[in-house]
Amino acid sequence: MRRDTPLRRSLTVRLLALSALVSLCSIAATAWLAARTTTGAIKQEQTQVLADQTRIYHELLGYAATHPDWNGAQETVRRLAAATGQRIVLATPRFEPVIDSAAGPAPAASAGSGTAATQGQAVERVALPRTPTTIVDPLSVDLAMLPGAPSDRIDARAVGPFRLTPAERAALEDGLVKQADCLRTALGIEVTVTDDPAGRPHLRTADDRALGVRCVAPVVVNAPTRTETAALADLTGLVNACLARQQIRPVTLTLGPDGTPSGDPHQDQVTSACLTNARRQQLVQYVAPPVLLFVGAPVGAGGAAPVLTSAHPGRVTEVAALVLVVTVAITVTVGLRLSRPLHALTHAARRMADGDLSARVTVTGRNEIAGLAAAFNAMAERRGQLEDLRKAMVGDIAHELRTPLSNIRGWLEAVEDGVATADRALTGSLLEEALLLQHLIDDLRDLAAADAGELALYREPVDVEDLLAQVATAHGAQAQASGVALAVEPVGAAAGVDVFADPVRLRQAVGNLVANAVRHTPAGGAVTLRARARAGALLIEVADTGTGIAAADLPLVFERFWRAEKSRNRQTGGSGLGLAIVRKLAELHGGGVHVASTPGAGSVFTMRLPSGSRGPEDRTCTGIVRDSRSP
């Protein structure tokens, strides 16, 4: 029963499903990779931005800690903007621009003056964000920007009245150099003289440890200088005034190794708060006033950093859907082009299964499906030829059997009716018809056995020259009666060729060729038998000077029941099985047979047999081969 292919097994559906799956996987992988890459890039950019902001903040904080105002900071701001690629804007607490890296090169005026004017030109007023990046105030460091800042949040570079005079700094540095030489010579310690953040010289080892130990007694390098003593006295007065208001006893401040004023290491929180407030009160006139710091492109200034908005996921979805639609459309088109010839092949095969041997398909292109279509057409053509041969063979078998049987029946009925006498001549005629019928049946049996692989060969060494002589002798009377000269050429070089074959079957095959040649050679013609060796094989040729075979009929001469004479006259043609038997016997011996012919000049049938001996027992795909010496 004919059944259509289920939809789920359709080539188009499978190809579509596979393409859709591949597309979805590709889109998902691309989206995942893009997301990961974008996330990594954003994180890297954010890290770089934070690093740039920290750098900008640290340098501007250092400028504010060492300058009483923002005059002259324009070049520092522009240098930082060029190094980081960020736009830097400093503004007053009232959001009035003080310095803009995108403005002119003139330095800005003091932020404490309450104006946004520079020396000689006004700063362009821009729309600033509502939230600044941070506040630049050396007396209140942003711990989020500089986590390593001192606990009192006062920048270490803000020293104010504690800053050494050039003479004091030179004397201190000279004493430290002598102490460093002493440490290197006496103790082997490698030390250098460096400045701390406040600008005070100190000794420091290779592992970044500060040394306060004196090596040379006359040189006092850790004692406060006159400037530091005066500033420390002022600071102590401010701290004790604060403590007096809190009714707490006064303290004595000292200068730490790092140049920072400190009191009792175990002082309470009130004393620490008073010290911090006193330091800010003392330093406020020496540092620049606080300003708002904006890093990045201000709103309305253009060049804003790209951000992912809610519209981006929708656009990604639209692009993914478009890619999927295009992929599906291409897949459907390709699938239809692939499945259309397959459907045509299926339809043609069903027609052939229903008995329509004329079913063919159109071959287009040069791909695998076109090759399949061409192979199908060739198979259909061959099957049609085989079917024609089968029908012709059935008719030929019926005709070949009917002729002798009709003769035998007719004569027997004539004898029974008394019309003819069963004398010796009639009996001989009936025996001849019976032998003809027996010969036809034997030929059919041999072909059937060869087709079934049951035809046995009993092989033994064969003398080729003797075999050709025997065949010529057996058919000499027939040739003489037909007026045909039958001759055997000397074997010559082929005499030494060892042929291992079944002598009976080999004589049968050569005899069929000779009988066919004599039958188609007119009186006065000649049939010649010869053998020759070539390329490890023995070639047995039967050449005649007969009527020849048309070129269109050459491929059919070895087909069963094919005869050049379509009338099937016994005087001009045989049963049509002789040459078919020759081909089968040649193939059983591992060889083959072919014919070359020129109409009007004659034909040459050549049977090729492999030379050399075989073992005592061998098998081929078309028959059983045995050595005659086997039991």
C-alpha positions, -999 to +999 in steps of 0.1 A: +000+000+000+013+034-010+019+058+019+031+093+019+062+103+039+052+116+074+057+154+078+082+149+106+103+128+082+102+152+053+136+164+041+124+200+039+111+199+075+143+182+087+164+207+069+143+236+082+144+223+118+182+218+116+187+253+101+164+268+127+183+250+155+216+261+141+204+297+138+190+298+173+222+283+186+243+309+166+221+338+178+223+326+214+260+321+212+265+354+195+243+372+221+261+355+250+295+363+235+284+399+228+270+402+264+302+388+279+324+409+257+303+440+264+302+433+301+340+428+302+345+460+282+322+480+304+339+466+335+373+474+321+361+509+311+346+514+345+378+503+362+398+527+340+374+555+346+377+550+384+414+549+381+414+581+361+391+598+386+413+587+415+443+601+397+426+634+390+413+637+425+447+629+441+466+654+420+440+682+424+439+674+461+477+678+463+474+711+445+448+723+469+469+712+499+499+732+488+482+764+474+460+789+491+437+793+461+430+778+426+448+805+406+473+787+383+455+753+384+443+756+348+474+740+333+472+711+359+436+705+349+443+706+312+473+682+316+451+658+336+423+660+310+447+653+281+463+624+300+430+607+309+408+618+280+382+632+304+366+666+306+374+681+341+353+709+355+359+726+389+330+746+404+321+764+435+296+749+460+270+771+442+277+752+409+295+782+393+323+770+371+358+779+382+381+759+359+370+740+327+395+718+309+377+727+276+381+764+282+410+787+273+445+783+287+442+812+312+444+801+349+412+804+369+405+828+397+401+818+433+370+798+441+368+816+473+362+849+456+327+838+446+332+845+409+336+824+378+360+847+360+395+839+349+423+863+345+413+881+313+384+860+302+352+844+317+348+806+320+321+794+297+290+786+317+280+750+311+251+729+324+266+707+352+251+675+365+232+677+398+257+654+415+294+661+414+320+633+411+335+644+445+345+674+465+382+685+464+389+696+500+423+688+515+409+692+550+382+666+544+395+639+522+370+616+504+378+582+518+359+565+489+384+580+465+415+576+487+409+548+511+445+551+524+440+587+537+448+596+573+421+589+599+415+626+605+408+630+568+434+658+565+457+654+535+493+647+546+505+673+520+487+701+539+513+712+563+507+750+564+528+767+591+548+735+596+565+738+562+603+741+567+622+771+554+649+764+528+677+768+553+660+744+578+654+719+551+690+721+539+704+717+574+681+687+581+689+671+548+727+675+554+724+658+588+704+629+573+730+624+545+757+621+572+736+597+592+729+576+561+767+574+554+772+563+590+746+536+587+760+522+555+796+522+569+790+510+604+759+487+601+759+479+564+723+492+561+714+507+527+694+538+533+684+568+513+672+603+521+636+609+508+608+634+514+576+625+531+543+637+516+547+670+537+581+676+522+602+669+553+633+648+546+635+613+562+658+582+561+642+552+544+655+517+538+651+495+507+620+479+522+604+513+527+609+515+565+615+549+580+645+551+604+646+574+633+677+560+650+707+583+653+741+570+642+761+602+647+756+617+681+762+654+674+737+655+646+701+658+658+678+650+629+645+642+646+641+673+668+616+699+656+630+729+638+623+765+649+595+768+623+579+735+634+583+745+671+564+777+666+536+761+646+534+733+672+530+759+700+502+776+681+485+743+675+489+733+712+472+766+722+442+759+699+439+723+712+440+733+749+415+761+743+391+735+729+398+711+758+392+740+783+358+745+768+352+708+775+367+712+810+394+687+802+430+691+813+455+705+787+478+683+767+513+687+753+517+680+716+548+665+700+559+661+664+558+625+652+585+608+630+564+616+599+561+653+609+525+650+620+515+667+653+502+642+679+495+640+717+491+612+741+489+579+722+460+569+745+441+601+743+403+600+743+379+608+715+374+644+727+411+652+726+414+636+691+384+657+679+399+689+694+432+681+677+416+675+643+395+707+645+425+727+657+446+714+627+418+724+603+415+758+619+452+763+617+455+751+580+424+767+565+442+798+554+471+778+538+449+755+515+426+762+486+389+764+493+367+733+486+355+729+450+331+705+433+348+681+409+330+670+377+348+643+356+333+634+323+312+651+296+287+675+313+250+673+303+244+693+271+281+695+262+280+665+238+302+634+237+284+617+265+295+582+272+273+556+255+250+537+278+226+508+273+190+519+274+158+500+274+156+503+236+188+482+231+172+449+242+143+455+218+167+462+189+187+431+197+155+411+196+145+426+163+179+419+148+178+383+161+142+378+147+153+392+113+183+368+112+160+339+121+135+349+094+161+352+067+177+319+077+143+302+076+135+317+042+168+306+027+164+271+043+129+267+029+140+278-006+170+254-005+149+226+010+123+229-018+149+229-045+165+198-029+132+180-022+116+187-056+138+163-076+135+137-048+097+139-050+100+134-088+123+104-083+098+089-057+069+094-081+088+078-110+098+049-088+062+043-078+051+044-114+078+018-122+066-004-093+031-002-107+044-016-140+050+016-160+085+010-174+084+043-193+088+063-161+117+087-163+129+119-145+144+151-158+181+155-150+191+190-141+223+203-127+255+183-118+250+176-081+245+144-062+207+144-068+213+149-106+236+119-105+209+099-087+184+109-113+207+099-141+214+065-124+176+060-120+170+067-157+198+043-167+184+017-144+149+022-159+163+019-194+181-013-185+151-027-169+130-019-199+156-037-221+157-067-198+119-068-198+119-068-236+145-095-236+125-115-211+093-113-232+113-121-263+130-151-245+096-165-234+084-163-270+116-177-284+115-206-259+079-214-269+088-212-306+119-233-302+101-260-283+069-258-304+087-265-338+102-300-330+072-309-309+048-300-337+069-321-362+070-351-338+032-348-331+023-344-368+042-375-379+029-396-350-007-386-358-001-394-395+012-429-385-018-434-362-042-424-389-025-447-414-014-419-437+023-425-431+042-457-424+065-459-394+095-470-415+132-464-408+133-430-425+104-417-404+119-430-372+152-414-380+135-381-387+116-382-354+148-391-336+165-361-352+137-338-339+139-354-305+177-348-304+171-312-314+146-308-286+170-325-262+198-302-273+177-272-267+166-284-233+203-292-224+213-256-234+185-241-212+196-263-183+232-253-187+223-216-187+200-221-157+227-240-138+253-212-146+229-185-135+223-204-102+260-210-097+256-248-099+274-255-131+304-277-122+337-274-140+363-302-139+396-285-146+428-301-159+457-290-180+445-286-216+465-288-248+452-259-268+465-271-302+449-305-297+416-290-285+414-268-316+421-298-338+394-318-322+368-290-327+378-286-364+375-324-369+340-324-352+327-296-374+346-305-405+317-325-421+292-296-415+317-271-430+324-293-460+286-297-466+282-259-465+311-253-488+332-236-461+369-241-456+376-248-419+413-245-409+434-243-378+465-221-378+496-234-361+495-225-324+532-214-324+540-191-295+508-202-277+520-238-275+539-232-243+509-215-225+495-236-197+457-235-197+439-250-167+403-255-178+374-280-182+382-296-216+346-307-222+331-272-215+360-255-234+353-277-265+316-269-261+323-231-261+348-232-290+324-256-309+295-231-305+317-204-320+327-226-349+291-237-356+279-201-355+307-190-379+300-219-404+263-212-403+268-175-412+296-180-438+284-185-474+298-212-497+333-205-508+341-187-475+365-197-448+366-202-410+399-201-392+408-212-357+439-198-340+453-193-305+478-168-292+492-156-259+489-120-247+495-103-213+493-135-192+462-148-210+453-171-239+432-158-267+413-183-288+399-167-320+373-179-345+374-158-376+351-161-406+345-144-439+308-144-436+281-117-438+292-099-406+272-082-379+258-046-380+273-023-354+239-017-337+236-055-332+270-061-317+260-055-280+232-081-284+250-110-300+255-127-266+220-122-254+198-153-252+176-162-282+190-132-301+196-140-338+205-118-367+179-136-388+145-125-373+125-152-392+142-179-371+146-201-401+164-233-393+184-230-424+198-196-414+198-195-377+201-217-346+183-215-313+199-183-302+215-199-271+249-209-284+267-176-279+250-170-246+264-203-234+299-193-247+298-161-226+288-180-195+315-207-199+341-181-205+331-162-174+331-194-154+367-199-164+376-164-153+377-149-187+354-133-212+344-131-249+340-103-273+333-099-310+346-076-337+328-075-371+326-057-404+294-061-423+301-079-456+337-088-446+332-112-417+335-114-379+361-124-353+350-139-320+378-139-293+376-159-261+400-148-234+412-174-208+436-167-180+469-187-184+486-206-156+476-234-133+451-232-104+449-253-073+430-286-071+398-269-060+385-234-066+352-215-066+339-186-086+309-164-082+290-182-111+298-218-107+317-246-089+352-253-102+368-287-094+400-304-105+394-335-125+419-352-102+396-346-072+375-377-061 
